Amino acid sequence: MFLKKVLYYINPLNLFKKEEGAELNLRMMHGINKISFLMFLLCLIYLIFRWTS
């Protein structure tokens, strides 16, 4: 289940996809969570790259 959610967040097609039945505040919260998760993954990749080189 966790891996399925991570793959959903990584998919760029789902980043700004409208969620049906969700009000504006909930959609904004989910959008911010997706952006912060992607930033975390990018920073993690950057730190691993710097550590190995």
C-alpha positions as CSV (number, residue, x, y, z in Angstrom):
1,M,0.0,0.0,0.0
2,F,2.8,2.4,0.9
3,L,4.7,1.7,-2.4
4,K,1.4,2.2,-4.3
5,K,0.9,5.7,-2.7
6,V,4.6,6.6,-3.4
7,L,4.2,5.6,-7.1
8,Y,1.0,7.7,-7.3
9,Y,2.8,10.8,-5.9
10,I,5.8,10.3,-8.3
11,N,3.6,10.2,-11.4
12,P,3.6,13.7,-12.8
13,L,0.2,13.2,-14.4
14,N,-1.4,13.0,-10.9
15,L,0.3,16.1,-9.5
16,F,-2.3,18.6,-10.5
17,K,-5.2,16.2,-11.1
18,K,-8.6,17.3,-9.7
19,E,-9.9,15.0,-7.0
20,E,-13.6,14.4,-7.4
21,G,-15.8,15.1,-4.4
22,A,-13.1,17.0,-2.5
23,E,-13.6,20.6,-1.4
24,L,-11.0,23.3,-2.1
25,N,-9.2,23.2,1.2
26,L,-8.7,19.4,1.0
27,R,-7.5,19.6,-2.6
28,M,-5.0,22.4,-1.6
29,M,-3.7,20.3,1.3
30,H,-3.2,17.3,-0.9
31,G,-1.5,19.4,-3.5
32,I,0.9,20.8,-1.0
33,N,1.6,17.3,0.4
34,K,2.4,16.1,-3.1
35,I,4.8,19.0,-3.8
36,S,6.6,18.6,-0.4
37,F,6.9,14.8,-1.0
38,L,8.5,15.4,-4.4
39,M,10.9,18.0,-3.0
40,F,11.9,15.6,-0.2
41,L,12.7,12.9,-2.8
42,L,14.7,15.3,-5.0
43,C,16.7,16.5,-2.0
44,L,17.3,12.9,-0.9
45,I,18.6,12.0,-4.4
46,Y,20.8,15.1,-4.3
47,L,22.3,14.2,-0.9
48,I,22.9,10.6,-2.0
49,F,24.6,11.9,-5.2
50,R,26.8,14.2,-3.2
51,W,27.7,11.5,-0.7
52,T,28.7,9.0,-3.4
53,S,30.8,11.4,-5.5
